[in-house]
Amino acid sequence: MLSLALALLAGTLCLPLLAQSLPPLPGWPLWLLVLGLLAWRPARLVGAFLLGLALFWQAAEQRLADRLPSSLEGHDLVLCGRIASLPERVGRALRFRFDPVAAAPDCISIPTRLRLSWYRTDQRPRGGEIWRLRVRLKRPAGFLNPGGFDYERWLFVQDIGATGYVRRDPDNRRVGEGGGLAALRQTLYDRLAGRLGQTPGAGVLLALLLGARQGVDDAQWARFRDTGTGHLMAISGLHVGLAAALGAGLGGWLWSRSARLCTVLAAPRAALLAGLVLAAGYALLAGLSIPTRRALVMLAVLALALGAGRQVRRREGWALALIAVLLFDPLAALSVGFWLSFLAVALILYLAAGRTAPRRGIRAWIAGLRIPVLLALGLAPVSLLVFQQASLVGWLANLVAVPWVGVAVVPAGLAGLALEAAGLPGGWLLGVAARAFALLDDGLLAPLASLPFAAVSAAVGPVVFALAGFGTLWLLAPRGVPGRALGALMWLPLLHPATQAPPPGVAEVTLADVGQGLALVVRTWTHALVYDTGPRFQSGFDTGEAVLVPLLRSRGVRALDRLVISHGDNDHIGGARSLLAALPVYSVLASLPERLPQRPLRQCRRGQAWQWDGVRFEMLHPVAGQRPGNDASCVLKITAADGSRLLLPGDIERATERALVRALPDALRAEVLVAPHHGSATSSTAAFIAAVAPEWVLYPVGYRNRYGFPRAEVQARYAEMGVRALDTAQGGAIRFRLGAGAIRPEPLRQSGRRLWHRAPDPAKPYDRADWRRAVAAQVAAPKGIPTTQDCEPCLN
């Protein structure tokens, strides 16, 4: 059973690891081959592998087909659909899943699942309700950076075919009452939130009970991350198991009160059934995440085996759960939660394998306390690989937190939830559970997270991870395995940087993909510099924290020698505060020092220069007396030992370009130019381009940005002068080296693309005629969803 499960898993991983695009599924010949191999015992493992491959292939093909047509991007659509999740308040926006049930015009191809944001609205949509909304959509798109979160993969796993936002329209309205599971979750959420009010720990308890995480603030998430207790927020085996135990205990006791019922079904079996039903109900209310599904399947296997009087070995239960989850959703293996969940259980089974006979009493309790400690140790390499961070105090935090949450928080919370779901008052139990968690948070997690050594950050490559994983299994092996302590030596490669620093005289440059903004990282042999930090969005998403910090860690940078902020616009300075809070920064240069009052910094001025490891940095602008604004941007030139150059002009416009051409005509020359002002029509004059004479121009722009950057006339100007161009919207992060021979910028979306990533082709702007032709083509070949009377045509 275990070998079949692992073969099935290997099959599901084949395409995502190797393919950048997905050819058509061979169809019935492949399925016929799979069935034949599964039926032939000697080839059953090959059949399981091909079954995983075929299932993933089919599911991926369906999800890729269920994406918004590019012809409908950026245009207003009127949709009717159901609010399919609990709307979450994120910054100044409401965010929710929206499942269309009708669209106008008739039969246009709209994905079955959307993720929408609604900014600055007084409306309060509730889960399960049907709404008519005017929306603007785009295909799944996200930033693509080294070490960064792959948002497009997350959307692919969640089966989201488009994202977008609700447009201002007086006719946005609710057209149907709530219904279904989303409505039930919303009702329970409102009732529980009303009972808890401002009780300390209320937000965390709602996340534990209903999977509604909007009440957990950033500071709490940081504490969970630094103390290695984030798994407590993932509703999984601990929570589902306690729900099953509560249901089994209560159901068995009630059933045993009736002799007549016991003649129909024995009380122990009735208890198993009641526990399974309550666990399944809880899993549905919590959103049925992958860890929840895994725990539920394992419980079902155990309950069925016990009910049938059969004994199932633990590893067989694990294997059955793995098979069931992959059959239910073959794309689950792309989820981080899938790996953390199954690896954690596998490690627990490994820790229990080959040990002595079960202990009793206090010795059993002490032995049980070892599990969270050893589990935190064993999962540390996984945490470093996935999150680039591992907690050094996690063993202590989990030693207390796991039993405390399992005994004092979850049981009381589940009992309160059950009472409220039955219409009975359970607020007092909810209050007990919330205060119990607040006591843990304030008394243990916050002090541990505040320690300077609470967590360590490092980038881990596959080879180093494999060595550390093998060393962990060796270290945690049962007694009698020789040289167990030597397993700790396999962790030593974790101390070595994942990427090799460039040699002296060479500068490694990464133009980050931060949407409509600018952030650039320069690394020399022993130094690192960041030029601008990208934007902070209305939703609270911060590219300094979400893009730059992981990027720097993935490149082995643990401290910044210098941060340069070109000017004060949000798309250049928005991520600065979070970057300064996350990493030591020894020096800051800025054109507007007053925008970062919490840090001592210097004004950037023409004439400033320094040299690191044979690479020269020179500030060409601004001059004294320069008025603030785009034209006061810090213009930085970087020159490698072989004379190759990079020019970073910030957002300067025509006037400053002309001044620079007059004052420093020779100093402007550079092989690579980051386009001034993102390719705006107010910059990149012909005289400036001629003075720089670049081989490459790089546009830091957002996908389908509202400004239309880079402007067509600017692109034409560079093309006429023979300058090759790349942009972050289509290429993702762009990496290259100065001083290492010919400069060959490499877009990450080209080299690291996977089948769920959008293709790196230029976005074509559509005028009204294009739009009408696209809609006419969609109507002529109906693929989508039917319309209802609630949605009127929207071609106005």
Secondary structure by P-SEA (a helix, b strand, c coil): caaaaaaaaaaaaccccccccccccccaaaaaaaaaaaacccaaaaaaaaaaaaaaaaaaaaaaaaccccccccbbbbbbbcccccccccccbbbbbbbbccccccccccccbbbbbbccccccccccbbbbbbcccccbbbbbcccccaaaaaaaaacccbbbbbccccccccccccccaaaaaaaaaaaaaaaaccccaaaaaaaacccccccccaaaaaaaaaacccccccccaaaaaaaaaaaaaaaaaaaaccaaaaaaccaaaaaaaaaaaaaaaaaaaacccaaaaaaaaaaaaaaaaaaacccccaaaaaaaaaaaaaaacccccccaaaaaaaaaaaaaaaaacccccccccaaaaaaaaaaaaaaaaaaaaaaaaaccccccaaaaaaacaaaaaacccaaaaaaaaaaaaacccaaaaaaaaaaaaaaaaaccaaaaaaccccbbbbbbcaaaaaaaaaaaaaaacccccccccccccccccccccccccccccbbbbbbcccccbbbbbbbcccbbbbcbbbbbcccccccccccaaaaaaaaccccccbbbbcccccccccaaaaaaacccccbbbccccccccccbbbbbbcccccccccbbbbbccccccccccccccbbbbbbcccccbbbbbccccaaaaaaaaacccccccccccccccccccccccaaaaaaacccbbbbbcccccccccccaaaaaaaaaacccccccccccbbbbbcccccbbbbbccccccccccccccbbbbbcaaaaaaaaaaaaacccbbbbccccccccc
